[in-house]
């Protein structure tokens, strides 16, 4: 009975906390914290259980940590569409539509919407 309760609580409590975090925190923060879970589990295995990790097993959490740090770092403001360029500038996507010609440009614009 105790084993069943422990098994249910070990799944329900983390899942409930994750859903609560999704409601209260920005999506970006929750995704970074979620990506750090395996790295923290590996560190807990070393500290709590006395497991020994090889070189690759230490490098993997370091890469995850570096990627997470890059994801939460400062972001440059975007000026325009997906390319970050103002509309009508070469490379903005709208520049190519303007150069296609009247009929083709309208078709491409309708397909893009």
C-alpha positions in Angstrom: 0.0 0.0 0.0 2.8 2.4 0.9 4.6 1.5 -2.3 1.6 2.3 -4.4 1.0 5.6 -2.7 4.7 6.5 -3.2 4.5 5.6 -6.8 1.4 7.7 -7.4 2.7 10.7 -5.5 6.1 10.6 -7.3 4.3 11.0 -10.6 1.4 13.3 -9.6 3.3 15.8 -7.5 5.9 16.8 -10.1 3.3 16.8 -12.9 1.0 19.1 -10.8 3.9 21.4 -10.0 4.9 21.6 -13.7 1.3 22.5 -14.7 1.2 25.2 -12.0 4.4 26.6 -13.3 3.0 26.6 -16.9 0.2 28.8 -15.7 2.3 31.3 -13.7 5.6 31.5 -15.5 6.5 32.5 -19.0 6.7 29.6 -21.5 10.4 30.4 -22.1 11.3 30.0 -18.4 9.3 26.7 -18.0 11.0 25.2 -21.1 14.4 26.1 -19.8 13.6 24.6 -16.4 12.2 21.5 -18.0 15.3 21.0 -20.1 17.5 21.2 -17.0 15.6 18.3 -15.3 17.8 15.5 -16.7 21.0 17.4 -15.8 19.8 18.0 -12.3 18.8 14.3 -12.0 22.4 13.3 -13.0 23.9 15.6 -10.5 21.5 14.3 -7.8 22.7 10.8 -8.7 26.3 11.8 -8.1 25.6 13.7 -4.9 22.9 11.5 -3.3 23.5 8.0 -4.6 27.3 8.2 -5.1 27.2 7.3 -8.8 30.2 7.8 -10.9 29.9 9.6 -14.3 32.2 9.3 -17.3 33.6 12.2 -19.3 30.7 12.2 -21.8 28.2 12.0 -19.0 29.7 15.2 -17.5 29.9 17.0 -20.8 26.2 16.4 -21.7 24.8 18.3 -18.7 27.3 21.0 -19.3 26.1 21.4 -22.9 22.5 21.5 -21.7 23.4 24.1 -19.1 25.2 26.2 -21.7 22.2 26.0 -24.1 19.9 27.0 -21.2 22.0 29.9 -20.4 22.0 31.1 -24.0 18.2 30.7 -24.1 17.6 32.9 -21.1 20.2 35.5 -22.1 19.4 39.0 -23.3 17.6 39.1 -26.7 18.0 41.7 -29.3 14.8 43.5 -30.3 13.3 42.5 -33.6 12.4 45.2 -36.0 10.3 43.5 -38.6 9.0 40.2 -39.8 10.6 36.8 -39.4 13.9 38.0 -40.8 14.1 40.9 -38.4 14.3 43.3 -41.3 11.8 46.1 -41.8 9.1 45.3 -44.4 10.1 46.1 -48.0 13.8 45.8 -47.3 15.7 43.0 -49.2 15.5 39.8 -47.3 12.3 40.7 -45.4 10.2 38.4 -47.5 7.9 41.2 -48.7 10.6 42.6 -51.0 10.5 39.4 -53.1 6.7 39.7 -53.4 7.0 43.3 -54.6 9.4 42.3 -57.3 7.4 39.4 -58.7 5.0 41.6 -60.7 1.4 42.4 -60.2 -0.4 39.1 -60.8 2.3 36.8 -59.4 2.8 39.1 -56.4 -0.9 38.9 -55.5 -0.9 35.1 -55.8 2.2 34.8 -53.6 0.8 37.3 -51.0 -2.5 35.3 -50.9 -0.7 32.1 -50.4 1.5 33.6 -47.7 -1.5 34.7 -45.7 
